[in-house]
Amino acid sequence: MRRSDLGEFEEVVLLAVAALSPKAYSVVIAEELEQETGNSVSTGAVHAALQRLEQKGYVSSFLGEATAERGGRRKRLFTVTALGGRILQEVRAVRNRLWERIDSHLLLDWQ
């Protein structure tokens, strides 16, 4: 397994990019994470994570069309790269293997 340099917040941002593709940009990603986690997520934190993910080659970005809702400004849209997709699959596989090793009685105690 390739050693991932993916932090927890970066992981959820990368997952949100995949879930929202092809319309993933910082504002909707922050809204999606707030909805899913119930925690406040700043657009600035998402933007910083997207920059790190792009530097690592896990996402790529391009400028979308100008929209009236943004006063004619263009959105920077993000998509998951093949490398980013492979990293997500590796992280998921590790998590799944660990979850499967937890005794089912212990899982019942947590409910």
N, CA, C and O atoms as a MOPAC input file, in Angstrom:
PM7 MOZYME 1SCF
protein

 N      0.83800 1    -1.18500 1     0.00000 1
 C      0.00000 1     0.00000 1     0.00000 1
 C      0.87800 1     1.24200 1     0.00000 1
 O      1.86800 1     1.31800 1     0.72800 1
 N      0.51300 1     2.19000 1    -0.80500 1
 C      1.23200 1     3.45800 1    -0.85600 1
 C      0.93000 1     4.21700 1     0.42300 1
 O     -0.22000 1     4.27400 1     0.85900 1
 N      1.94400 1     4.79300 1     1.01800 1
 C      1.73700 1     5.58500 1     2.21000 1
 C      1.10600 1     6.90400 1     1.80000 1
 O      1.68700 1     7.67700 1     1.03800 1
 N     -0.08600 1     7.15100 1     2.31200 1
 C     -0.83100 1     8.35400 1     1.96900 1
 C     -0.43000 1     9.50300 1     2.87200 1
 O     -0.20600 1     9.31000 1     4.06600 1
 N     -0.34100 1    10.68000 1     2.31500 1
 C     -0.10800 1    11.88100 1     3.09900 1
 C     -1.40600 1    12.68100 1     3.18000 1
 O     -1.39400 1    13.91200 1     3.19800 1
 N     -2.50600 1    11.96700 1     3.22800 1
 C     -3.83100 1    12.56900 1     3.24200 1
 C     -4.30500 1    12.72900 1     4.68300 1
 O     -4.46100 1    11.74500 1     5.40600 1
 N     -4.53400 1    13.98100 1     5.09700 1
 C     -5.06100 1    14.24200 1     6.42600 1
 C     -6.56200 1    13.99000 1     6.46300 1
 O     -7.20500 1    13.84900 1     5.42200 1
 N     -7.11600 1    13.93500 1     7.67500 1
 C     -8.54100 1    13.62300 1     7.82100 1
 C     -9.42100 1    14.66800 1     7.13800 1
 O    -10.35400 1    14.31000 1     6.41900 1
 N     -9.13700 1    15.95600 1     7.35200 1
 C     -9.96400 1    16.98500 1     6.71900 1
 C     -9.79200 1    16.94100 1     5.20200 1
 O    -10.76100 1    17.09400 1     4.45900 1
 N     -8.56500 1    16.73300 1     4.74900 1
 C     -8.33700 1    16.60800 1     3.30600 1
 C     -9.11800 1    15.43100 1     2.73100 1
 O     -9.64600 1    15.51100 1     1.62100 1
 N     -9.18700 1    14.34700 1     3.48300 1
 C     -9.92500 1    13.16600 1     3.01500 1
 C    -11.40300 1    13.49800 1     2.80000 1
 O    -11.97400 1    13.14800 1     1.76600 1
 N    -12.02300 1    14.17200 1     3.77400 1
 C    -13.45300 1    14.46600 1     3.61000 1
 C    -13.67800 1    15.50800 1     2.51000 1
 O    -14.69400 1    15.46500 1     1.81600 1
 N    -12.74300 1    16.43700 1     2.34900 1
 C    -12.86600 1    17.40100 1     1.24600 1
 C    -12.74100 1    16.66800 1    -0.08700 1
 O    -13.49700 1    16.93900 1    -1.02000 1
 N    -11.78700 1    15.74100 1    -0.17800 1
 C    -11.60800 1    14.96300 1    -1.40800 1
 C    -12.84600 1    14.12100 1    -1.70500 1
 O    -13.26000 1    14.00300 1    -2.85800 1
 N    -13.43200 1    13.53900 1    -0.66700 1
 C    -14.67900 1    12.77600 1    -0.84900 1
 C    -15.81100 1    13.69300 1    -1.32400 1
 O    -16.59600 1    13.31300 1    -2.19200 1
 N    -15.89200 1    14.88600 1    -0.76200 1
 C    -16.93900 1    15.83000 1    -1.17700 1
 C    -16.74800 1    16.24500 1    -2.63000 1
 O    -17.72300 1    16.37800 1    -3.36900 1
 N    -15.50600 1    16.45000 1    -3.04500 1
 C    -15.24300 1    16.79100 1    -4.45100 1
 C    -15.76700 1    15.66600 1    -5.34300 1
 O    -16.41700 1    15.92100 1    -6.35700 1
 N    -15.48200 1    14.42900 1    -4.96000 1
 C    -15.95100 1    13.28700 1    -5.75500 1
 C    -17.47800 1    13.22700 1    -5.77300 1
 O    -18.08200 1    12.97800 1    -6.81600 1
 N    -18.10000 1    13.45800 1    -4.61000 1
 C    -19.56200 1    13.37200 1    -4.51800 1
 C    -20.25400 1    14.49100 1    -5.28600 1
 O    -21.34200 1    14.29100 1    -5.82800 1
 N    -19.63800 1    15.66100 1    -5.33700 1
 C    -20.25600 1    16.82600 1    -5.97500 1
 C    -19.83000 1    17.00800 1    -7.42700 1
 O    -20.35300 1    17.88200 1    -8.11800 1
 N    -18.90700 1    16.21300 1    -7.88900 1
 C    -18.40000 1    16.35400 1    -9.25000 1
 C    -19.53400 1    16.26000 1   -10.27400 1
 O    -20.38700 1    15.38400 1   -10.13000 1
 N    -19.58700 1    17.08900 1   -11.26900 1
 C    -18.56300 1    18.03900 1   -11.72200 1
 C    -18.80300 1    19.46800 1   -11.25100 1
 O    -18.26300 1    20.40300 1   -11.84100 1
 N    -19.58600 1    19.65500 1   -10.22000 1
 C    -19.91900 1    21.01000 1    -9.76300 1
 C    -19.31200 1    21.32300 1    -8.40400 1
 O    -19.92400 1    22.03000 1    -7.60400 1
 N    -18.12200 1    20.80900 1    -8.13200 1
 C    -17.48900 1    20.99900 1    -6.83300 1
 C    -16.65400 1    22.27800 1    -6.81900 1
 O    -15.69500 1    22.41100 1    -7.57900 1
 N    -17.02700 1    23.21200 1    -5.95100 1
 C    -16.20400 1    24.38800 1    -5.68400 1
 C    -16.30400 1    24.68200 1    -4.20100 1
 O    -17.16300 1    24.12600 1    -3.51600 1
 N    -15.44100 1    25.54900 1    -3.69500 1
 C    -15.24500 1    25.67300 1    -2.25200 1
 C    -16.52800 1    25.94700 1    -1.46900 1
 O    -16.71600 1    25.36500 1    -0.40100 1
 N    -17.40900 1    26.80500 1    -1.95600 1
 C    -18.61800 1    27.14800 1    -1.21000 1
 C    -19.53400 1    25.92700 1    -1.06500 1
 O    -19.99600 1    25.63700 1     0.03800 1
 N    -19.80000 1    25.21900 1    -2.14600 1
 C    -20.70800 1    24.06900 1    -2.05200 1
 C    -20.07000 1    22.90900 1    -1.28700 1
 O    -20.77300 1    22.12300 1    -0.65100 1
 N    -18.74900 1    22.80200 1    -1.34500 1
 C    -18.06300 1    21.76600 1    -0.57100 1
 C    -18.22100 1    22.05900 1     0.91900 1
 O    -18.51300 1    21.15400 1     1.70000 1
 N    -18.02800 1    23.32600 1     1.32000 1
 C    -18.20500 1    23.70600 1     2.73300 1
 C    -19.64200 1    23.44000 1     3.16800 1
 O    -19.86400 1    22.92500 1     4.26400 1
 N    -20.61200 1    23.77600 1     2.34000 1
 C    -22.02000 1    23.53000 1     2.67200 1
 C    -22.30100 1    22.03500 1     2.81000 1
 O    -23.01600 1    21.61500 1     3.72000 1
 N    -21.74200 1    21.24500 1     1.91400 1
 C    -21.94100 1    19.79600 1     1.95900 1
 C    -21.35300 1    19.20200 1     3.24200 1
 O    -21.97500 1    18.35700 1     3.88500 1
 N    -20.15500 1    19.65100 1     3.60300 1
 C    -19.51500 1    19.13300 1     4.81100 1
 C    -20.27500 1    19.55100 1     6.06000 1
 O    -20.39200 1    18.77200 1     7.00600 1
 N    -20.79300 1    20.77800 1     6.07100 1
 C    -21.60300 1    21.22200 1     7.21100 1
 C    -22.85700 1    20.36800 1     7.34200 1
 O    -23.24600 1    19.98300 1     8.44500 1
 N    -23.48600 1    20.07500 1     6.20700 1
 C    -24.69700 1    19.25400 1     6.21600 1
 C    -24.40600 1    17.83700 1     6.70300 1
 O    -25.16900 1    17.27700 1     7.49000 1
 N    -23.31700 1    17.27000 1     6.24000 1
 C    -22.98600 1    15.88300 1     6.58700 1
 C    -22.44500 1    15.72200 1     8.00200 1
 O    -22.70200 1    14.70900 1     8.65300 1
 N    -21.69600 1    16.71700 1     8.48400 1
 C    -21.06500 1    16.57500 1     9.79900 1
 C    -21.81800 1    17.30600 1    10.90500 1
 O    -21.67100 1    16.97200 1    12.08100 1
 N    -22.62200 1    18.29800 1    10.53500 1
 C    -23.30200 1    19.10800 1    11.54300 1
 C    -22.38500 1    20.12500 1    12.19500 1
 O    -22.77500 1    20.79300 1    13.15300 1
 N    -21.17000 1    20.24600 1    11.68100 1
 C    -20.19900 1    21.21800 1    12.20200 1
 C    -20.01200 1    22.35400 1    11.20900 1
 O    -20.14800 1    22.17200 1     9.99900 1
 N    -19.69400 1    23.53600 1    11.74600 1
 C    -19.41700 1    24.67500 1    10.89000 1
 C    -18.09300 1    24.44400 1    10.14900 1
 O    -17.09800 1    24.03600 1    10.74800 1
 N    -18.09900 1    24.70500 1     8.87200 1
 C    -16.89400 1    24.53700 1     8.03800 1
 C    -16.70100 1    25.82700 1     7.25900 1
 O    -17.59400 1    26.25300 1     6.52800 1
 N    -15.54500 1    26.44800 1     7.41100 1
 C    -15.30000 1    27.71700 1     6.70900 1
 C    -14.86800 1    27.45700 1     5.26700 1
 O    -14.20200 1    26.47000 1     4.95600 1
 N    -15.27000 1    28.37000 1     4.41900 1
 C    -14.86900 1    28.28300 1     3.01200 1
 C    -13.35300 1    28.40200 1     2.89300 1
 O    -12.74100 1    27.77400 1     2.03000 1
 N    -12.74800 1    29.21400 1     3.76600 1
 C    -11.29200 1    29.37700 1     3.73900 1
 C    -10.55800 1    28.08000 1     4.04900 1
 O     -9.54300 1    27.77100 1     3.42500 1
 N    -11.07500 1    27.31900 1     5.01600 1
 C    -10.44500 1    26.03700 1     5.34700 1
 C    -10.56100 1    25.06900 1     4.17800 1
 O     -9.62000 1    24.33800 1     3.86900 1
 N    -11.72200 1    25.07000 1     3.53400 1
 C    -11.91600 1    24.19700 1     2.36800 1
 C    -10.98200 1    24.62500 1     1.24000 1
 O    -10.36000 1    23.78600 1     0.58800 1
 N    -10.88800 1    25.92900 1     1.01500 1
 C    -10.02500 1    26.43600 1    -0.06000 1
 C     -8.56800 1    26.03000 1     0.18300 1
 O     -7.87300 1    25.60300 1    -0.73900 1
 N     -8.11200 1    26.16800 1     1.43300 1
 C     -6.72700 1    25.78000 1     1.76400 1
 C     -6.51300 1    24.28700 1     1.53100 1
 O     -5.47700 1    23.88000 1     1.00700 1
 N     -7.49400 1    23.47100 1     1.92000 1
 C     -7.37700 1    22.01900 1     1.70500 1
 C     -7.34400 1    21.70200 1     0.21300 1
 O     -6.58100 1    20.84400 1    -0.23100 1
 N     -8.18100 1    22.40300 1    -0.56100 1
 C     -8.18900 1    22.17000 1    -2.01600 1
 C     -6.84000 1    22.51900 1    -2.63800 1
 O     -6.37000 1    21.82600 1    -3.54000 1
 N     -6.22000 1    23.59400 1    -2.15600 1
 C     -4.89500 1    23.95800 1    -2.67600 1
 C     -3.87500 1    22.86500 1    -2.36600 1
 O     -3.06600 1    22.49900 1    -3.22000 1
 N     -3.92000 1    22.34300 1    -1.12800 1
 C     -2.97700 1    21.26500 1    -0.76500 1
 C     -3.23400 1    20.02000 1    -1.60800 1
 O     -2.30000 1    19.37200 1    -2.08000 1
 N     -4.52000 1    19.69200 1    -1.79000 1
 C     -4.85900 1    18.50100 1    -2.58500 1
 C     -4.42200 1    18.66100 1    -4.03400 1
 O     -4.00600 1    17.69400 1    -4.67200 1
 N     -4.51500 1    19.86900 1    -4.54900 1
 C     -4.08600 1    20.10500 1    -5.92700 1
 C     -2.56100 1    20.00200 1    -6.03900 1
 O     -2.04300 1    19.46800 1    -7.01900 1
 N     -1.84200 1    20.51800 1    -5.02400 1
 C     -0.37700 1    20.41600 1    -5.02700 1
 C      0.07800 1    18.95900 1    -4.96100 1
 O      1.10800 1    18.60100 1    -5.53300 1
 N     -0.68700 1    18.12300 1    -4.26700 1
 C     -0.35500 1    16.70000 1    -4.14500 1
 C     -0.78600 1    15.89600 1    -5.37600 1
 O     -0.44100 1    14.72300 1    -5.51200 1
 N     -1.54200 1    16.53800 1    -6.26600 1
 C     -1.98900 1    15.85600 1    -7.47600 1
 C     -3.25400 1    15.05000 1    -7.30400 1
 O     -3.57600 1    14.22400 1    -8.15900 1
 N     -3.99500 1    15.26900 1    -6.20100 1
 C     -5.20100 1    14.50100 1    -5.93300 1
 C     -6.45000 1    15.12400 1    -6.55500 1
 O     -7.44700 1    14.43400 1    -6.76800 1
 N     -6.39900 1    16.41800 1    -6.84500 1
 C     -7.49500 1    17.08000 1    -7.55600 1
 C     -6.88700 1    17.96700 1    -8.63500 1
 O     -5.71700 1    18.34300 1    -8.56900 1
 N     -7.70000 1    18.28700 1    -9.61900 1
 C     -7.32300 1    19.29300 1   -10.61300 1
 C     -8.46300 1    20.30200 1   -10.66300 1
 O     -9.58100 1    20.01700 1   -10.23400 1
 N     -8.16600 1    21.47500 1   -11.18800 1
 C     -9.19000 1    22.52000 1   -11.20900 1
 C     -9.19500 1    23.23800 1   -12.54600 1
 O     -8.22500 1    23.21100 1   -13.30300 1
 N    -10.29900 1    23.86500 1   -12.80100 1
 C    -10.43700 1    24.68900 1   -13.99700 1
 C    -11.48400 1    25.75900 1   -13.69800 1
 O    -12.30800 1    25.60500 1   -12.79600 1
 N    -11.43800 1    26.83900 1   -14.46200 1
 C    -12.40800 1    27.91000 1   -14.28100 1
 C    -13.66300 1    27.59700 1   -15.08000 1
 O    -13.60300 1    27.31700 1   -16.27700 1
 N    -14.82500 1    27.65100 1   -14.38400 1
 C    -16.09600 1    27.44700 1   -15.05500 1
 C    -16.56500 1    28.73700 1   -15.71600 1
 O    -15.85500 1    29.74200 1   -15.73800 1
 N    -17.74900 1    28.68100 1   -16.23900 1
 C    -18.32400 1    29.85200 1   -16.90100 1
 C    -18.72100 1    30.90500 1   -15.86500 1
 O    -19.02700 1    30.58300 1   -14.71700 1
 N    -18.71000 1    32.14700 1   -16.28600 1
 C    -19.17300 1    33.23700 1   -15.43100 1
 C    -20.67200 1    33.08600 1   -15.21200 1
 O    -21.40800 1    32.71400 1   -16.12600 1
 N    -21.12300 1    33.37900 1   -13.98500 1
 C    -22.54600 1    33.24200 1   -13.68800 1
 C    -23.08300 1    34.55300 1   -13.12000 1
 O    -22.36300 1    35.30800 1   -12.46700 1
 N    -24.36600 1    34.80500 1   -13.38500 1
 C    -25.01000 1    36.02000 1   -12.88300 1
 C    -25.09500 1    35.98100 1   -11.35800 1
 O    -24.97000 1    37.01800 1   -10.70600 1
 N    -25.30900 1    34.78200 1   -10.77900 1
 C    -25.41200 1    34.67400 1    -9.32400 1
 C    -24.13600 1    35.10900 1    -8.61600 1
 O    -24.18300 1    35.49400 1    -7.44800 1
 N    -23.01300 1    35.05600 1    -9.29300 1
 C    -21.72800 1    35.48100 1    -8.72700 1
 C    -21.28100 1    36.80700 1    -9.31400 1
 O    -20.09400 1    37.13200 1    -9.27900 1
 N    -22.21400 1    37.57700 1    -9.85200 1
 C    -21.88100 1    38.89800 1   -10.39200 1
 C    -20.96200 1    38.82900 1   -11.59400 1
 O    -20.15100 1    39.72800 1   -11.81800 1
 N    -21.08700 1    37.76800 1   -12.36400 1
 C    -20.27300 1    37.63000 1   -13.56500 1
 C    -18.91600 1    37.00000 1   -13.30800 1
 O    -18.12800 1    36.83200 1   -14.23900 1
 N    -18.62600 1    36.64300 1   -12.04600 1
 C    -17.34100 1    36.00400 1   -11.75000 1
 C    -17.42600 1    34.51400 1   -12.06400 1
 O    -18.50000 1    33.91300 1   -12.06800 1
 N    -16.26200 1    33.94900 1   -12.32500 1
 C    -16.18400 1    32.52800 1   -12.64600 1
 C    -15.83500 1    31.71600 1   -11.39700 1
 O    -15.12300 1    32.19800 1   -10.51600 1
 N    -16.33600 1    30.49500 1   -11.32700 1
 C    -16.03200 1    29.59600 1   -10.21500 1
 C    -14.84700 1    28.72600 1   -10.59400 1
 O    -14.68300 1    28.35300 1   -11.75500 1
 N    -14.00700 1    28.40000 1    -9.58900 1
 C    -12.95200 1    27.40400 1    -9.80900 1
 C    -13.53200 1    26.05600 1    -9.40100 1
 O    -13.80600 1    25.80900 1    -8.22600 1
 N    -13.70900 1    25.20100 1   -10.38300 1
 C    -14.31300 1    23.88500 1   -10.16300 1
 C    -13.22500 1    22.82500 1   -10.02000 1
 O    -12.18800 1    22.89400 1   -10.67900 1
 N    -13.47200 1    21.84100 1    -9.14800 1
 C    -12.47600 1    20.80900 1    -8.84900 1
 C    -12.99300 1    19.42600 1    -9.21500 1
 O    -14.18000 1    19.13000 1    -9.07400 1
 N    -12.08500 1    18.59300 1    -9.68300 1
 C    -12.38800 1    17.18500 1    -9.95400 1
 C    -11.27700 1    16.32200 1    -9.36300 1
 O    -10.13600 1    16.76500 1    -9.22600 1
 N    -11.62200 1    15.10600 1    -9.02200 1
 C    -10.65200 1    14.16600 1    -8.45900 1
 C     -9.83200 1    13.57200 1    -9.60900 1
 O    -10.39000 1    13.13900 1   -10.61800 1
 N     -8.52000 1    13.55400 1    -9.45000 1
 C     -7.64600 1    12.94800 1   -10.45500 1
 C     -7.62300 1    11.43100 1   -10.25800 1
 O     -8.14900 1    10.91800 1    -9.27100 1
 N     -7.01600 1    10.72800 1   -11.19900 1
 C     -6.88000 1     9.26900 1   -11.06100 1
 C     -6.08300 1     8.93000 1    -9.80500 1
 O     -6.43300 1     7.99600 1    -9.08500 1
 N     -5.01400 1     9.68000 1    -9.53600 1
 C     -4.21700 1     9.45800 1    -8.32300 1
 C     -5.06900 1     9.69700 1    -7.07400 1
 O     -5.01500 1     8.91100 1    -6.12900 1
 N     -5.84900 1    10.77200 1    -7.06500 1
 C     -6.73200 1    11.05000 1    -5.93100 1
 C     -7.74500 1     9.93800 1    -5.72600 1
 O     -8.03700 1     9.56300 1    -4.59000 1
 N     -8.27700 1     9.41500 1    -6.80400 1
 C     -9.23400 1     8.31100 1    -6.70800 1
 C     -8.59000 1     7.06400 1    -6.13400 1
 O     -9.19600 1     6.36900 1    -5.31900 1
 N     -7.36400 1     6.77600 1    -6.55400 1
 C     -6.65700 1     5.60000 1    -6.01700 1
 C     -6.37500 1     5.76700 1    -4.52100 1
 O     -6.50200 1     4.81600 1    -3.75100 1
 N     -5.99300 1     6.97300 1    -4.11900 1
 C     -5.73300 1     7.22500 1    -2.69600 1
 C     -7.01100 1     7.01900 1    -1.89100 1
 O     -6.98200 1     6.38900 1    -0.83400 1
 N     -8.13300 1     7.54600 1    -2.38100 1
 C     -9.40500 1     7.35600 1    -1.67300 1
 C     -9.75300 1     5.87600 1    -1.53800 1
 O    -10.21200 1     5.43800 1    -0.48300 1
 N     -9.53700 1     5.11200 1    -2.59500 1
 C     -9.83100 1     3.67700 1    -2.53600 1
 C     -8.92500 1     2.96300 1    -1.53300 1
 O     -9.37100 1     2.06800 1    -0.81500 1
 N     -7.65500 1     3.36300 1    -1.48600 1
 C     -6.73500 1     2.74700 1    -0.52100 1
 C     -7.15400 1     3.06100 1     0.91300 1
 O     -7.15400 1     2.18400 1     1.77700 1
 N     -7.50900 1     4.31600 1     1.15400 1
 C     -7.93800 1     4.72400 1     2.49700 1
 C     -9.20900 1     3.97100 1     2.89200 1
 O     -9.33600 1     3.51000 1     4.02700 1
 N    -10.13300 1     3.85000 1     1.96400 1
 C    -11.38900 1     3.12800 1     2.23300 1
 C    -11.11000 1     1.66300 1     2.56000 1
 O    -11.70100 1     1.10100 1     3.48200 1
 N    -10.20900 1     1.05500 1     1.79800 1
 C     -9.89500 1    -0.36200 1     2.02900 1
 C     -9.29300 1    -0.57400 1     3.41500 1
 O     -9.64200 1    -1.53700 1     4.09700 1
 N     -8.40400 1     0.30500 1     3.83300 1
 C     -7.80000 1     0.19500 1     5.17000 1
 C     -8.87400 1     0.32100 1     6.23900 1
 O     -8.92800 1    -0.47100 1     7.18000 1
 N     -9.72700 1     1.32800 1     6.08200 1
 C    -10.80200 1     1.52700 1     7.07000 1
 C    -11.74000 1     0.31400 1     7.11500 1
 O    -12.11400 1    -0.14800 1     8.19300 1
 N    -12.11100 1    -0.19100 1     5.95100 1
 C    -13.01700 1    -1.35000 1     5.90800 1
 C    -12.41000 1    -2.56600 1     6.58800 1
 O    -13.08700 1    -3.26700 1     7.34000 1
 N    -11.11700 1    -2.81700 1     6.32000 1
 C    -10.46000 1    -3.97100 1     6.95300 1
 C    -10.44400 1    -3.83200 1     8.47000 1
 O    -10.67700 1    -4.80700 1     9.18400 1
 N    -10.17000 1    -2.63100 1     8.96600 1
 C    -10.15600 1    -2.42300 1    10.41400 1
 C    -11.55400 1    -2.56700 1    11.01300 1
 O    -11.70700 1    -3.17600 1    12.07200 1
 N    -12.57100 1    -2.01800 1    10.35700 1
 C    -13.95500 1    -2.15000 1    10.85000 1
 C    -14.37500 1    -3.61400 1    10.90600 1
 O    -15.05200 1    -4.04100 1    11.84100 1
 N    -13.96500 1    -4.38100 1     9.89200 1
 C    -14.34500 1    -5.79100 1     9.84900 1
 C    -13.69300 1    -6.60400 1    10.96000 1
 O    -14.19700 1    -7.67100 1    11.31000 1
 N    -12.59400 1    -6.13000 1    11.51700 1
 C    -11.88900 1    -6.84400 1    12.59100 1
 C    -12.46500 1    -6.55500 1    13.97000 1
 O    -12.10800 1    -7.22500 1    14.93800 1
 N    -13.34600 1    -5.57300 1    14.07400 1
 C    -13.92000 1    -5.23500 1    15.38000 1
 C    -14.97700 1    -6.27200 1    15.73900 1
 O    -15.86000 1    -6.58000 1    14.93900 1
 N    -14.87400 1    -6.80100 1    16.94800 1
 C    -15.82500 1    -7.79200 1    17.43800 1
 C    -17.23900 1    -7.22900 1    17.38900 1
 O    -17.48500 1    -6.11000 1    17.83900 1
 N    -18.17400 1    -8.01800 1    16.83600 1
 C    -19.54900 1    -7.54800 1    16.67900 1
 C    -20.21400 1    -7.22800 1    18.01700 1
 O    -21.08000 1    -6.35600 1    18.08500 1
 N    -19.81300 1    -7.92900 1    19.08300 1
 C    -20.37800 1    -7.62800 1    20.40400 1
 C    -19.97700 1    -6.22600 1    20.86700 1
 O    -20.76000 1    -5.51700 1    21.50000 1
 N    -18.77700 1    -5.85300 1    20.54600 1
 C    -18.31000 1    -4.51000 1    20.90500 1
 C    -19.10800 1    -3.45500 1    20.14500 1
 O    -19.45800 1    -2.40700 1    20.68800 1
 N    -19.39100 1    -3.75700 1    18.86800 1
 C    -20.18600 1    -2.81200 1    18.06700 1
 C    -21.57100 1    -2.62400 1    18.68600 1
 O    -22.09700 1    -1.51100 1    18.70700 1
 N    -22.16300 1    -3.71400 1    19.19300 1
 C    -23.48200 1    -3.61200 1    19.82200 1
 C    -23.41200 1    -2.76400 1    21.09200 1
 O    -24.34100 1    -2.01900 1    21.40200 1
 N    -22.30300 1    -2.88500 1    21.82100 1
 C    -22.16100 1    -2.09000 1    23.04600 1
 C    -22.10700 1    -0.59500 1    22.74700 1
 O    -22.44200 1     0.22000 1    23.60700 1
 N    -21.69700 1    -0.23500 1    21.55900 1
 C    -21.56300 1     1.18200 1    21.20200 1
 C    -22.89100 1     1.81200 1    20.79000 1
 O    -22.99900 1     3.03300 1    20.68000 1
 N    -23.90200 1     0.96800 1    20.56300 1
 C    -25.18400 1     1.52400 1    20.09400 1
 C    -25.99500 1     2.09000 1    21.23300 1
 O    -27.09600 1     2.59500 1    21.01600 1

